[in-house]
Amino acid sequence: MKLYTKQGWVDWSYIDNLGSIFNMVIGARGVGKTYGLFKYLIEKGKPFVYLRRLQTQLDMCGTESGNPFRKIASDLKIEIKPDRVGRLIEFKRDDTIIALGCSLSTLATVRGFDFSGYDYIVFDECVQMIGEKPIKDEFNGFLNFYETVNRNRELSGDVAVKCFMLGNANQLVNPYFVGWGFMRKAIKMIRSGEMIYRSMDKTRSIILLLQSPISEKKKETALYQNAGNDFIQMAIDNAFRTDETKIASKPLKEYKHIVSVGEIGIYKHKSTGEYYISSVTQLPHYDGYGMPLKLFQNDFGFLKSVYLIKQNFVFESYENEIMFREYFKLN
């Protein structure tokens, strides 16, 4: 498989050469996402921006035990030490900066900073963990961060900064899948086993690290032999939290639109009271993430109860049910 080396690790040279600007790389734990990318960029001699969602996460990286470069430095027999500069962290080998640590939650910290020497961004653990602190308007905050780093390079004839966004399969409803309209595509990829998708303009990629040789080996370890199935699927099989029920195509003229959220419209049959979830959206419409989603959950929480108790819901597609469940945090 092209995505993996002969040893079974993620092949970062192959992913880099795909040429996309934004690369969402979602995969199981311990298959060489972060470690392999660090090694690839260090050996390439390219300093990079190391981005975390929260300042608390970045602060941990500035400690000896939390230094994300500790393992790779030991294996390469070099020293990479964190050096705090205000809220930023410079990870240095001697006096040479290997990476500059920033956090998305304190975007104002980097405004005015000169990023001209950085051609890559490594956004580690970009997919929010269940229960992790949300960031207001996270997607636009990320785009603003990228603009700060990239500046006007393309207008000057230079190559745009590449961003590798690394995550585990935690939540299908995340700011990046929602913001780029990737949710439906990601679900189809999971179901079909497709591992690489590039947008029509070739600027964005989804890479699902399925069928990982390393993951197969990890299934034989003590932890995974004694873990629950949900943990194994998330950690090894790259499974988002999903489910399915009744799937059918219905004529919308027989239904009344109630509300739309994200990529789905919710309708109710004019006579039977059956609910139908369609990909056709109308007003009123709530965005599928952040405060608008919370307002939707508050205003239309009764739909969650109806779904769980009466189960008189029909879904236009499997993808629509997964999104419905994600919007109500049922997965």
Secondary structure, DSSP 8 states (H G I E B T S, - for coil): -TTB-TTSSB-HHHHHTT--SEEEEEE-TTSSSHHHHHHHHHHHT--EEEEESSHHHHHHHTSTTT-TTHHHHHHTT---EEEEETTEEEEEETTEEEEEEEEGGGGGGGTT---TT--EEEETT-S--TT----TTHHHHHHHHHHHHHTTTGGGT----EEEEEE-S--SS-HHHHHTT-HHHHHHHHHHT--EEE-TTSSEEEEEE-S-HHHHHHTTSHHHHSS-HHHHHHHTS---S-----B----GGGEEEEEEETTEEEEEETTT--EEEES---SSEE-SSHHHHHHHHHHTTHHHHHHHHT--EEESSHHHHHHHHHHTT--
